[in-house]
Amino acid sequence: MDIEKIRSQIPVLDHTAYMNTGWSGPSPRQVAQAMKDRIDLELEQGSTTAGVYETGKEIQAQAREAAARVFNASVDEVLVTRNTTEGINIVLSGLDWNQGDEIVTCNLEHGSVVVPSQYLGQRYGVVVKVVDLDPHDPRETILAKIEAAFTPKTRMVFISHVEYSTGLRMPAEEIRQLTKNRGILFMLDGAQSGGHIALDMASSGFDFYSIPGQKWLLGYEGTGALFIRKDHLERIHPAHTGGRGVVSPMDVHNFQPVPDTMEKFLGGSSSVPLQAAFLEAVKFVEESGIKNIEERNLDLADSAKAKLSEIPGVSVISPSERRDSSGLVSFSVEGQTPVSVVSKLWEDHHIVVRQVNYPAAVRVSLHFFNTEQEVELLAGGVRELV
Ligand SMILES: Cc1ncc(COP(=O)(O)O)c(C=O)c1O
């Protein structure tokens, strides 16, 4: 991995220590260029003009193939979406729910897991069971707590693969083993894992997985992707649909829904320029290899945790075991609010990080373009604050 070359392609890094990829990643020049080129083409020639329209379709097909590669899934199990949350809602609002069905999730979750689940509670009487986890719980404890929450009414386990506030990497493959023989569905929010850790839908057996384009893949807001295992396509009804959801869009009164493919969720149009950026972003991370990125991010995170934990008054909240970790590192500083630490790091050192809740902390995102020198800058900046 040629880090200097990678950094030279990401202009934001010329003047900031950007450690906020978990919110939104800094895009490389070529990703922005792909979008600009498409906007210019449509500007000058018109998006529906013969030739232009077809190249747009081709970009969308390639974006879908790129998403399938990120998931290691077959193209017909993958849809390009607008964000992680949209993918989650396609699945949750498309399933038939019964009063008393149970969803198991945990206390460390993001709103995009909690809120759609709670809405199912409000609408259908689904019971949301929140398992209380500590980010330092050993893997066996996490599995035992999740398993203890199961009842004959458990319909789904819905968690993030990498927890947004602590970087805890959930033992997803093992959870899958717990759900598999009980007929419990397993939905993963991959907002913090797509482009960050190597995914393998083909071997993992996960049922549903939703990722964004704008975070670890370094694309733009307004893109994401959803995986639905083929055997489940039939049971997910399209909650949003439209002219593209029928076999003959020119004869919609002859209502014939498209067969049970991912296309049934495509009610209307979507942005070709954004998908051009998504495609280029996937190619950019693929050049380094997501498995290599995963390892590099873990090395940077190990180093950050070691340096931060040496500072008096600093508590590292993220897990310490490498297998439970990711490039997200959270910490707190005694006597200071996360918000004030975030502002000081920006004002004094141009370090971009953020504060999070559940638990409250300063969160640092370390991605492959970050360097050991930046980790030292961060630790030095925090040391100055205490
Ligand atoms: C775990 C998690 N889920 C969902 C989201 C929302 O992602 P999106 O904006 O792609 O829907 C985020 C990030 O903001 C997140 O960290």
The ligand as a MOL file (V3000), in Angstrom:
LIG
                    3D

  0  0  0     0  0            999 V3000
M  V30 BEGIN CTAB
M  V30 COUNTS 16 16 0 0 0
M  V30 BEGIN ATOM
M  V30 1 C -24.1640 2.2870 12.8220 0
M  V30 2 C -24.7400 3.3370 11.9230 0
M  V30 3 N -25.9020 3.0850 11.2970 0
M  V30 4 C -26.4540 3.9670 10.4440 0
M  V30 5 C -25.8420 5.1710 10.2070 0
M  V30 6 C -26.5280 6.1010 9.2490 0
M  V30 7 O -25.9650 5.8780 8.0000 0
M  V30 8 P -26.6410 6.4210 6.6650 0
M  V30 9 O -26.5470 7.9020 6.7340 0
M  V30 10 O -25.8040 5.8320 5.5740 0
M  V30 11 O -28.0330 5.9360 6.6340 0
M  V30 12 C -24.6220 5.4730 10.8230 0
M  V30 13 C -23.8860 6.7090 10.5810 0
M  V30 14 O -24.1900 7.7990 10.6820 0
M  V30 15 C -24.0590 4.5370 11.7070 0
M  V30 16 O -22.9110 4.7660 12.3220 0
M  V30 END ATOM
M  V30 BEGIN BOND
M  V30 1 1 1 2
M  V30 2 1 2 3
M  V30 3 2 2 15
M  V30 4 2 3 4
M  V30 5 1 4 5
M  V30 6 1 5 6
M  V30 7 2 5 12
M  V30 8 1 6 7
M  V30 9 1 7 8
M  V30 10 2 8 9
M  V30 11 1 8 10
M  V30 12 1 8 11
M  V30 13 1 12 13
M  V30 14 1 12 15
M  V30 15 2 13 14
M  V30 16 1 15 16
M  V30 END BOND
M  V30 END CTAB
M  END
